[in-house]
Amino acid sequence: MMKNTPDHGSLDAQSRPLTDDQKNISPNRVLLIVVFSIFIAELAIMTAFLILPPLPPLIESISDAVILILLVSPIVYRFAIIPLHRQMVKTSEAVHQVNIMNKMLEQRIADRTTELEKANQQTARHAAQLQTVVQLSTAIAQFQDLNELFPAVTRLISERFGFYHVGIFLLDSEKKAAVLQAANSEGGQRMLARGHRLELGTGVVGYTAQTGQPRIALDVGADAVFFNNPDLPQTRSEAALPLKSRGEVIGVLDVQSTEAGAFSEEDLQVLITLANQVAIAIENTRLLEETRAALNQMQEVYNEFTHTEWYRTIARTEQAGFRYNAGRIEILENELRTPEVVSAAVKGQATLRPAEGSSEKRPAVAVPVKLRGEVIGILHIESSDPSQKWQEDDIRLLEAVAERAAFAMENARLFQDARRRAAKEQVISEASAKIGSALNFENILQTTAEELGRILGGAEVLIQFQNKEADK
């Protein structure tokens, strides 16, 4: 579609200022010409009156009027035409100046409109980038495993921003190299497979890892030396952003584009914000994993302690268990070792024994009594109905009872332990008081031996001094 182009010649003619000759059109010269013309006309008329015969009255009147007009014309021109002409010249100049100012204002408005449009486009682009950062932050905050977080971050950043390659580096334990943890591109996957690492200070990533400052490399001049990676041949621009936690660099976010000069100063600020969010997500996930590991370790230690304490408690218990049968409570003389009991103890799950059509093999279920994951007993129930079929609700009810029984037994064990510790502390306190009341060396030794014999139940107590010289 063609566009109308302005006539530059006419615009230049309109915009050029008037010359002095055009402004003043020589009024004196015009006056001389008019006076001379009037003189010639009067001379001609007088000659005509002298030579020609007398004219009729009407013609004489016309001649007089013409002569009057010719005589008055210089006065009219001098005091009316010339001022009017000068005013018209001034008006023309004012109109010319107004036109110039209008063109200047139109140009300034057009320039300002262009600037505003560019600013609006940049603002809209910046707002869209920040919104993308917020969405990415929300998405990556859902991950709770570093092995899942790293690939997700590289993939999401590449998809949302359209980068050719996105990689995450973390510093090694010695803080001497940056090790690639995840990448989205095919070349990045090859680098990841061979354990790609960069020494601090080497390349764009190494520079950022060492200094903690963002770095942008463009495909021009001295920066072109960084784009010789055969795994990423299409890279034309690269930006490395530090990943910081509590002021310390923990890694680098590396983004690469196929466009030369793809990263502006505004893009860098957005990418720094994105890198900060990624660093926070990495640190939170790492702390969560450490907390889980510590919690699991504590749980294992506590479970082992519980297992040991219950093993001691069971060893001190004289009976193997109790049986409730026909309204009576009986003491088990021997440990029950039926298949369902063994299976429940080993697997930690309820095990059923179906009916076999005889009164001796009635339907039964064995439910483990578990305390914090440790099986401390078995709840075994036999039905008096040979046709009994255990339902899911029955199993859940028995498991709930077993859980309550486990807590009750644990509370009873802790209470007994507390009583034993209190009794022991009381005995130690009484013995210490008696020993402390002795005033001389012999009384102290005698009281100590007596109290130890009383506490230990009549055992023989011997206190002997050690002579180091004799031992030598």
C-alpha positions in Angstrom: 0.0 0.0 0.0 1.5 3.2 -1.1 1.8 6.2 1.3 1.4 9.9 0.3 4.7 11.7 0.6 4.8 15.4 1.4 6.0 17.9 -1.3 9.3 18.9 0.2 9.6 21.8 -2.3 6.3 23.4 -1.2 7.2 22.8 2.5 10.5 24.4 2.1 9.0 27.4 0.3 6.4 27.8 3.1 9.0 27.4 5.8 11.6 29.8 4.3 11.4 33.4 5.8 10.5 36.3 3.5 13.4 38.5 2.2 13.7 42.2 2.8 12.6 43.0 -0.8 9.6 40.8 -0.4 8.7 42.5 2.9 9.1 46.1 1.7 8.0 46.1 -2.0 9.7 49.6 -2.4 6.8 52.0 -1.6 8.8 55.1 -2.7 9.5 53.5 -6.1 5.9 52.8 -6.5 5.0 56.4 -5.5 7.4 57.8 -8.1 5.9 55.6 -10.7 2.4 56.6 -9.8 3.2 60.4 -9.7 5.0 60.1 -13.0 2.1 58.3 -14.5 -0.3 61.0 -13.2 1.9 63.7 -14.7 2.0 62.0 -18.0 -1.8 61.6 -17.9 -2.4 65.3 -17.0 0.0 66.4 -19.7 -1.9 64.3 -22.2 -5.2 65.7 -21.0 -3.9 69.4 -21.2 -2.6 68.8 -24.7 -5.9 67.3 -25.7 -7.7 70.4 -24.4 -5.4 72.7 -26.4 -5.4 70.8 -29.6 -8.9 69.3 -29.7 -12.1 71.3 -30.1 -14.2 71.9 -27.0 -15.8 68.8 -25.4 -19.4 68.3 -24.5 -20.4 69.1 -20.8 -20.7 65.5 -19.9 -17.3 64.6 -21.1 -15.9 67.6 -19.3 -17.4 66.4 -16.0 -15.9 63.0 -16.5 -12.5 64.6 -17.3 -12.7 66.7 -14.2 -13.5 63.6 -12.1 -10.6 61.7 -13.7 -8.3 64.6 -12.9 -9.6 64.7 -9.4 -9.0 61.0 -8.9 -5.5 61.3 -10.3 -4.8 64.1 -8.0 -6.2 62.3 -4.9 -4.6 58.9 -5.7 -1.1 59.7 -4.4 -2.6 60.9 -1.1 -4.8 57.7 -0.8 -1.8 55.5 -1.7 0.5 57.3 0.7 -1.8 57.3 3.7 -4.0 54.2 3.1 -2.5 51.7 0.7 1.0 51.7 2.1 -0.1 51.2 5.8 -2.5 48.5 4.7 0.3 46.8 2.7 2.6 47.0 5.7 0.0 45.5 7.9 -0.6 42.7 5.4 3.1 41.9 5.4 3.2 41.8 9.2 0.2 39.5 9.2 1.8 37.2 6.6 5.0 37.0 8.7 2.9 36.2 11.8 1.0 33.5 9.9 4.4 32.1 8.7 5.7 32.0 12.2 2.6 30.3 13.5 2.9 27.7 10.8 6.5 27.0 11.7 5.6 26.7 15.4 2.7 24.3 14.5 5.1 22.1 12.5 7.6 22.1 15.4 4.9 21.2 17.9 3.5 18.5 15.7 7.0 17.0 15.3 7.6 17.2 19.1 4.2 15.6 19.7 5.0 12.8 17.2 8.4 12.2 18.9 6.9 12.2 22.3 4.2 9.8 21.2 6.8 7.5 19.8 8.8 7.6 23.1 5.6 6.9 25.1 4.8 3.9 22.9 8.3 2.5 23.3 8.1 3.1 27.1 4.7 1.4 27.2 6.0 -1.6 25.3 9.0 -1.9 27.6 6.7 -1.5 30.7 4.3 -4.2 29.4 7.2 -6.5 28.6 8.8 -5.9 32.0 5.4 -6.6 33.7 4.9 -9.8 31.7 8.4 -11.0 32.7 7.8 -10.2 36.4 4.5 -12.1 36.2 6.3 -15.0 34.6 8.8 -14.9 37.5 6.0 -15.0 40.0 4.4 -18.0 38.2 7.7 -19.8 38.1 8.3 -19.1 41.8 4.9 -20.6 42.6 5.5 -23.6 40.4 9.0 -24.5 41.7 7.9 -24.0 45.3 5.8 -27.1 45.1 8.8 -29.4 44.7 10.3 -31.0 47.9 13.1 -33.1 46.3 16.2 -31.6 44.7 16.3 -34.4 42.2 12.9 -33.2 40.9 13.5 -29.5 41.5 16.5 -29.0 39.3 15.1 -30.5 36.0 11.8 -28.8 36.6 13.5 -25.3 37.0 15.5 -25.6 33.8 12.5 -26.9 31.8 10.1 -24.2 33.1 12.5 -21.3 32.6 13.3 -22.5 29.0 9.5 -22.8 28.2 8.4 -19.5 29.7 11.3 -17.3 28.5 12.1 -19.2 25.3 15.8 -19.7 26.1 17.9 -22.2 24.0 19.7 -23.6 27.0 19.2 -23.4 30.8 21.5 -25.0 33.3 22.0 -25.0 37.0 25.4 -25.3 38.6 26.2 -25.9 42.3 29.5 -25.3 44.0 31.3 -28.5 45.2 32.1 -29.1 48.8 35.5 -27.5 48.5 34.1 -24.5 46.6 36.7 -24.9 43.9 34.4 -25.8 40.9 30.9 -25.4 39.7 29.2 -28.7 38.9 26.3 -29.0 36.4 23.2 -30.4 38.2 20.5 -30.1 35.5 20.0 -28.8 31.9 17.1 -28.7 29.5 18.9 -28.9 26.1 20.2 -31.9 24.4 23.7 -30.6 24.6 23.2 -29.9 28.2 22.1 -33.5 28.8 25.4 -34.7 27.2 27.3 -32.4 29.5 25.4 -33.6 32.5 26.0 -37.3 31.6 29.8 -36.8 31.6 29.8 -34.8 34.8 30.5 -31.4 33.4 32.2 -29.0 35.8 33.9 -25.6 35.5 36.8 -24.3 37.7 36.0 -21.0 39.5 37.1 -18.1 37.3 36.8 -20.1 34.0 34.3 -18.8 31.5 31.1 -16.9 32.2 29.8 -19.4 34.7 33.1 -19.6 36.5 33.4 -15.8 36.7 30.0 -15.5 38.3 30.7 -18.4 40.7 33.9 -16.8 41.8 32.8 -13.2 42.1 29.1 -13.5 42.9 28.3 -10.9 40.2 26.0 -11.5 37.2 27.8 -11.7 33.8 26.5 -11.2 30.3 28.4 -12.4 27.2 27.5 -11.3 23.7 28.5 -12.8 20.4 30.8 -9.8 19.5 34.4 -8.8 20.3 36.1 -10.4 23.2 33.0 -12.2 24.4 33.0 -14.4 21.3 35.7 -16.6 22.9 33.1 -18.1 25.2 30.9 -19.5 22.4 33.1 -22.4 21.3 31.2 -25.2 23.2 30.6 -28.0 20.7 27.6 -29.2 22.8 25.9 -25.8 22.4 26.8 -24.6 18.9 23.8 -22.3 18.5 24.5 -20.1 21.5 24.9 -16.4 20.6 24.3 -14.8 24.0 24.8 -16.0 27.5 23.9 -14.7 31.0 25.1 -16.2 34.2 23.3 -15.3 37.4 24.6 -16.1 40.9 22.5 -18.3 43.2 23.0 -16.9 46.7 21.8 -18.1 50.1 22.5 -16.0 53.2 24.9 -13.9 51.3 27.0 -16.8 50.0 27.2 -18.1 46.5 25.9 -21.7 46.3 25.6 -22.0 42.5 25.0 -20.3 39.1 21.9 -20.1 36.9 23.1 -20.2 33.3 20.8 -19.1 30.4 21.8 -19.0 26.7 20.0 -17.7 23.7 20.4 -18.2 19.9 20.1 -14.4 19.4 23.1 -12.1 19.5 22.7 -9.3 22.1 19.5 -11.0 23.5 20.0 -9.7 27.1 19.4 -6.0 28.0 19.9 -4.3 31.3 16.1 -4.7 32.1 16.3 -8.4 31.2 19.3 -8.8 33.5 17.3 -7.3 36.5 14.4 -9.7 35.8 16.8 -12.7 35.6 18.5 -11.7 38.8 15.1 -11.7 40.5 14.4 -15.1 39.0 17.8 -16.4 40.2 17.0 -15.2 43.7 13.7 -17.1 43.7 15.5 -20.3 42.4 18.1 -20.0 45.1 15.4 -19.7 47.8 13.6 -22.8 46.4 16.9 -24.7 46.4 17.8 -23.8 49.9 14.3 -24.5 51.2 14.3 -27.9 49.6 17.7 -28.7 50.9 16.7 -27.7 54.4 13.6 -29.8 54.1 15.6 -32.8 53.1 18.1 -32.3 55.9 15.2 -31.9 58.4 13.6 -35.1 57.1 16.9 -37.0 57.3 17.5 -35.8 60.9 13.9 -36.7 61.8 14.3 -40.1 60.3 17.5 -40.6 62.2 15.9 -39.6 65.4 13.0 -41.9 64.7 15.3 -44.8 64.1 17.2 -44.1 67.3 14.0 -43.8 69.3 12.6 -46.9 67.7 15.7 -48.8 68.6 15.5 -47.4 72.2 11.8 -48.5 72.3 12.7 -51.9 71.0 15.5 -52.3 73.5 13.4 -51.2 76.5 10.6 -53.5 75.6 13.0 -56.4 75.1 14.2 -55.8 78.6 10.6 -55.4 79.9 9.6 -58.7 78.2 12.7 -60.4 79.6 11.7 -59.3 83.1 8.2 -60.5 82.6 7.6 -64.0 83.9 4.6 -64.8 81.8 4.4 -65.0 78.0 1.0 -63.3 77.8 -2.6 -63.5 78.7 -5.7 -65.2 77.3 -9.3 -64.2 77.8 -11.6 -67.2 77.4 -15.2 -67.7 78.5 -15.1 -64.8 80.9 -11.8 -65.8 82.5 -8.3 -64.4 82.2 -5.6 -67.0 82.0 -1.8 -66.7 81.9 -0.1 -68.1 78.8 2.5 -70.6 79.8 4.1 -70.9 76.3 4.5 -68.4 73.5 1.9 -68.7 70.8 3.6 -69.5 67.4 0.7 -70.1 65.0 1.3 -69.2 61.3 -0.9 -66.1 61.5 0.9 -64.9 64.6 4.4 -65.3 63.1 3.3 -63.6 59.9 1.8 -60.6 61.8 4.9 -60.2 63.9 7.2 -60.3 60.9 5.2 -58.2 58.4 3.6 -55.9 60.9 0.2 -56.4 59.3 -3.1 -58.1 60.3 -3.1 -61.7 59.2 -6.2 -63.9 58.8 -6.7 -67.6 59.4 -9.7 -68.8 57.5 -12.0 -71.5 58.9 -11.1 -75.1 58.0 -14.5 -76.7 58.9 -13.3 -78.1 62.3 -13.8 -76.9 65.8 -10.0 -77.0 66.5 -9.2 -74.6 63.5 -11.6 -71.8 64.0 -11.5 -68.5 62.1 -8.8 -66.3 63.6 -7.0 -63.0 63.0 -3.7 -61.8 64.4 -3.2 -58.1 64.7 0.3 -56.6 65.6 0.4 -54.3 68.6 2.8 -51.6 67.3 4.4 -48.7 69.1 6.0 -46.1 66.7 6.5 -48.8 64.1 7.9 -51.4 66.4 5.9 -54.6 67.0 5.8 -55.2 70.8 3.1 -57.8 70.9 0.3 -59.7 69.0 -3.4 -59.4 69.5 -4.8 -62.9 68.5 -8.6 -63.4 68.3 -10.4 -66.7 67.5 -14.1 -66.7 66.6 -16.4 -69.2 68.2 -18.4 -69.2 65.0 -16.9 -71.6 62.5 -18.5 -69.7 59.6 -17.1 -66.3 60.8 -15.8 -64.2 57.9 -13.7 -61.2 59.1 -14.8 -58.0 57.5 -12.7 -54.9 56.8 -14.6 -53.0 59.6 -13.7 -55.8 62.0 -10.0 -55.5 61.1 -10.0 -51.7 61.5 -11.7 -52.0 64.9 -9.1 -54.6 66.1 -6.2 -52.4 64.8 -7.6 -49.4 66.7 -7.8 -51.4 69.9 -4.3 -52.7 69.4 -3.0 -49.1 68.9 -4.7 -48.0 72.1 -3.3 -51.0 74.0 0.2 -50.2 72.7 0.1 -46.6 74.1 -1.4 -47.8 77.4 1.3 -50.4 77.8 4.0 -47.9 77.0 2.6 -45.5 79.6 2.6 -48.3 82.1 6.2 -49.2 81.3 7.3 -45.6 81.5 5.5 -45.3 84.9 7.3 -48.3 86.2 10.7 -47.1 85.0 10.0 -43.7 86.6 9.2 -45.4 89.9 12.4 -47.5 89.7 14.5 -44.5 89.0 12.8 -42.5 91.8 13.5 -45.4 94.2 17.1 -45.6 93.1 17.6 -41.9 93.4 16.1 -42.1 96.9 18.5 -44.9 98.0 21.5 -43.0 96.5 20.4 -39.8 98.3 20.1 -41.6 101.6 23.5 -43.3 101.3 25.1 -40.0 100.2 23.6 -38.2 103.2 24.9 -40.8 105.6 28.4 -40.9 104.0 28.5 -37.1 104.1 27.6 -37.0 107.8 30.8 -38.9 108.7 33.5 -36.6 110.0 36.7 -38.7 109.9 38.4 -40.9 107.4 37.6 -44.3 109.0 33.9 -43.4 109.5 33.5 -42.4 105.9 34.9 -45.7 104.7 32.9 -47.7 107.1 29.6 -45.9 106.3 30.3 -46.4 102.6 30.8 -50.1 103.0 27.7 -50.5 105.1 25.5 -48.5 102.7 26.7 -50.5 99.7 26.1 -53.7 101.5 22.6 -52.6 102.3 21.8 -51.4 98.8 23.3 -54.5 97.2 21.5 -56.9 99.5 24.2 -58.2 101.9 27.0 -58.5 99.3 30.6 -58.5 100.6 32.1 -55.0 100.1 35.8 -54.4 100.0 37.5 -51.0 99.9 41.2 -51.1 99.2 43.6 -48.2 98.7 45.8 -48.4 95.6 49.5 -47.9 96.0 51.0 -46.9 92.7 54.6 -47.3 93.9 53.9 -50.9 94.9 52.3 -51.6 91.5 55.4 -50.4 89.8 
